[in-house]
Amino acid sequence: MARYRRLLRAGALAALGLALALTWLWFPGWYRRGRTALGPAQLPAGPFAALTFDDGPRAGTTDLLLDGLARRGVHATFFVIGENVEGNEELLVRMEREGHQIGLHTFHHKSLAEVNGRDFYAEVDRLRETLQGLVDQRDFMLRPPYGMITPSNRARAGAPIILWSVDPEDWSDRDTQRQTQVILDGVEDGSIILLHDIYPASVDTALTVVDELMARGYKFVTVEELFALRGVEPQDGKEYRKLPPQG
């Protein structure tokens, strides 16, 4: 079954890469401006970055973030907590409808470095099943709370482990200017940026960063899209912090 799922994922990523190569037909102005039609094997030019958000969804912040991303034509990846899904189901449906990726962040935000096998399944599989009941997406990448997970739990994950390469620690203060500068100073082609969609200040930071980096020529993609653009097949149980250009 695991081999079958890997084959399906590989086929899906290949199809996604082809789709990205044709995006000049419908991408917003930041992508099409000044470009000629792409050749059949040509991929969009970078640099690329993946915005990721933890700990949501939360009414009053996640919805405002989705509004801002939609106005900018930007897709992101949301690693959600199971106990925050109840009452916010429509936000998950909206994420999928608007082209965002949804990932696992456990059901109760428990450290996966401290749970045994039974508790791991309760935290991860319970959330996976909850999401499968709400959205069409079937496979979900995993971000462990605090970025920590034991080797035995990595083997149990049944999903790629997505960490990050740029972290402004937006949980520690509400200083949008400081957070923005940390991201702008640390970002590079293939970065995975960590923020939280549960703080109003972090929403402001995210949208400011999008505007600043788009002005520098960056394109924002989901983590899954970043894998496809780099020609990398994500492996279950393997940790990824960034996906720089190959070669």
Beta strands, then each sheet from edge to edge (+ up, - down):
strand 1: 48-54
strand 2: 77-80
strand 3: 101-104
strand 4: 161-162
strand 5: 191-196
strand 6: 219-220
strand 7: 239-240
sheet 1: 3+ 2+ 1+ 5+
sheet 2: 3+ 2+ 1+ 6+
sheet 3: 4+ 7+
end
